Amino acid sequence: MTFPGIGGLFAQRPDTAVVLSQLAETLLRGDSSPLSRGERELIAAYVSHLNDTAFCAASHSAFAAAQLEGGAELVAAVLADAGSAGIGPLMRALLDVAAEVQAQAAPVSDGAIAAARAAGATDDHIHDTVLIAAAFAMFNRYVSGLATGLPSDASFYETAAGLIVERGYEAAR
């Protein structure tokens, strides 16, 4: 494929690219979520990291870093150990919810939901976290299952982050 990661798949199948780009745009940049764009990207990066999908983890880490106070250092700390990273209790609890969704197709545990609610999560926080985690389980499997390549230059991710932050997922395809 000519382009690394999901870009090569999108070039190969523009018909699916349209739908998947719209899904990413809605989930990660839409206006209806109580989570910031950076927080939603952090969930995508975290799930991609847990799934060991290098392209998606690096891409969404860069996209999160570009939109979160604390930048790349914060994102790296979350991926290394979300439990001790410099994030608030709400985000920590939502990442625990995302990790459960990533680990298995089963209801999120009552304990994880209770912890999220105790940290201030609303139904919308939980809904959006579960949907982003589930969608990234699919995106990760798409990218990994078709053995997409990684960019030859690590600056690719920062360049892509600028494009995504400024123009969004639909414009980037």
Phi and psi in degrees as a GROMACS rama.xvg file:
@    title "Ramachandran Plot"
@    xaxis  label "Phi"
@    yaxis  label "Psi"
@TYPE xy
-73.1224  -40.238  THR-2
-105.772  147.092  PHE-3
-73.7024  159.387  PRO-4
57.3191  -144.302  GLY-5
-66.367  -22.2666  ILE-6
-60.6064  -38.0233  GLY-7
-66.4899  -38.7193  GLY-8
-67.3  -39.5687  LEU-9
-65.0849  -38.9364  PHE-10
-65.7889  -36.2911  ALA-11
-72.4112  -36.6118  GLN-12
-131.794  77.8139  ARG-13
-59.1876  -27.5323  PRO-14
-64.4226  -43.2666  ASP-15
-77.414  -27.3792  THR-16
-59.3254  -39.7646  ALA-17
-59.8951  -49.816  VAL-18
-67.451  -45.5201  VAL-19
-67.7428  -35.7097  LEU-20
-65.4488  -40.2035  SER-21
-63.9004  -40.3909  GLN-22
-61.7262  -48.5993  LEU-23
-61.0963  -42.3058  ALA-24
-60.2153  -45.7765  GLU-25
-65.2301  -47.9432  THR-26
-70.2797  -41.0153  LEU-27
-100.815  -16.0996  LEU-28
-130.928  -8.68984  ARG-29
-59.8864  158.874  GLY-30
-87.5916  -7.57906  ASP-31
-88.7099  -5.07411  SER-32
-85.7389  143.863  SER-33
-75.8216  -11.2034  PRO-34
-88.5603  143.232  LEU-35
-69.1272  164.455  SER-36
-60.0497  -41.1737  ARG-37
-63.6004  -40.2056  GLY-38
-65.1739  -40.3341  GLU-39
-66.4381  -38.845  ARG-40
-65.7574  -35.3596  GLU-41
-63.6193  -40.8155  LEU-42
-62.0128  -43.823  ILE-43
-62.0301  -42.5712  ALA-44
-65.3079  -42.1374  ALA-45
-63.1131  -48.539  TYR-46
-62.6599  -42.6009  VAL-47
-62.7556  -38.0288  SER-48
-64.2052  -46.4716  HIS-49
-61.8176  -33.0733  LEU-50
-82.74  -0.777314  ASN-51
57.6376  41.427  ASP-52
-105.18  94.8662  THR-53
-56.9746  -45.9017  ALA-54
-61.4728  -50.9613  PHE-55
-66.6238  -39.8828  CYS-56
-62.6367  -45.3512  ALA-57
-68.446  -41.4804  ALA-58
-62.1436  -53.9023  SER-59
-73.6119  -24.2256  HIS-60
-63.6623  -44.2979  SER-61
-65.0244  -39.8412  ALA-62
-67.0057  -39.3067  PHE-63
-66.9437  -46.3235  ALA-64
-58.5168  -36.1168  ALA-65
-69.7149  -14.6023  ALA-66
-122.109  -0.666686  GLN-67
-114.968  140.483  LEU-68
-64.018  131.754  GLU-69
105.157  -18.5374  GLY-70
49.0695  -143.275  GLY-71
-62.0578  -33.2815  ALA-72
-64.0186  -43.5936  GLU-73
-64.1216  -46.8428  LEU-74
-60.3154  -44.8075  VAL-75
-60.6173  -39.5997  ALA-76
-64.61  -40.3325  ALA-77
-63.7203  -44.8358  VAL-78
-67.3631  -31.7379  LEU-79
-73.0141  -41.5142  ALA-80
-167.813  93.3171  ASP-81
-60.3557  -29.0329  ALA-82
-66.343  -26.3658  GLY-83
-115.51  0.56193  SER-84
-69.2999  158.528  ALA-85
-78.724  57.9697  GLY-86
-118.751  160.759  ILE-87
-75.7634  168.04  GLY-88
-60.9882  -33.9941  PRO-89
-64.1384  -49.4663  LEU-90
-64.8076  -39.9725  MET-91
-59.6616  -45.6318  ARG-92
-65.6106  -38.3433  ALA-93
-68.6008  -34.7462  LEU-94
-66.7149  -33.3481  LEU-95
-63.9634  -41.5092  ASP-96
-60.6682  -47.4827  VAL-97
-59.6681  -39.2064  ALA-98
-64.497  -37.1358  ALA-99
-66.4102  -41.7807  GLU-100
-62.9062  -42.0948  VAL-101
-63.2898  -36.5647  GLN-102
-73.7572  -33.4202  ALA-103
-162.915  153.733  GLN-104
-85.3024  82.59  ALA-105
-152.468  162.662  ALA-106
-58.4831  143.761  PRO-107
-65.1273  140.525  VAL-108
-63.0092  150.47  SER-109
-58.4469  -36.5337  ASP-110
-64.2378  -42.4132  GLY-111
-67.5513  -38.9065  ALA-112
-66.1173  -43.9533  ILE-113
-62.2815  -41.3171  ALA-114
-64.4735  -40.3513  ALA-115
-64.7228  -44.0259  ALA-116
-64.3054  -39.9502  ARG-117
-63.5211  -27.7818  ALA-118
-87.5181  -0.341526  ALA-119
107.715  7.86082  GLY-120
-70.2724  136.953  ALA-121
-96.3984  175.047  THR-122
-56.5201  -38.7824  ASP-123
-67.4642  -39.6  ASP-124
-57.8263  -48.4268  HIS-125
-67.6125  -44.9492  ILE-126
-56.1385  -51.231  HIS-127
-65.3549  -37.9078  ASP-128
-63.5138  -47.107  THR-129
-62.8353  -44.0916  VAL-130
-66.7162  -41.2063  LEU-131
-63.7103  -45.7016  ILE-132
-61.885  -42.7285  ALA-133
-66.2945  -42.8105  ALA-134
-63.2322  -38.9325  ALA-135
-75.7461  -22.8771  PHE-136
-61.5853  -41.7302  ALA-137
-69.8124  -49.9347  MET-138
-57.0712  -44.1594  PHE-139
-62.1398  -41.8735  ASN-140
-68.778  -34.1454  ARG-141
-62.9822  -50.5113  TYR-142
-66.9107  -45.0677  VAL-143
-75.1303  -39.7536  SER-144
-62.8603  -29.4173  GLY-145
-101.632  14.9355  LEU-146
48.5898  51.2408  ALA-147
-67.7361  157.364  THR-148
-88.3062  167.63  GLY-149
-99.7653  154.244  LEU-150
-64.4639  147.962  PRO-151
-76.5518  -18.996  SER-152
-122.341  122.001  ASP-153
-61.5803  -21.2026  ALA-154
-68.5036  -12.3118  SER-155
-50.9807  -44.0957  PHE-156
-65.6671  -40.3113  TYR-157
-67.9687  -39.8833  GLU-158
-62.8524  -45.8776  THR-159
-62.1406  -38.4204  ALA-160
-60.7089  -42.9984  ALA-161
-60.0533  -41.8004  GLY-162
-66.8068  -45.6213  LEU-163
-64.6905  -46.461  ILE-164
-62.297  -41.9429  VAL-165
-78.4815  -42.3808  GLU-166
-118.115  -18.5477  ARG-167
93.7775  175.522  GLY-168
-73.7043  -37.4288  TYR-169
-68.1061  -36.5088  GLU-170
-73.9644  -24.8464  ALA-171
-80.088  -16.322  ALA-172
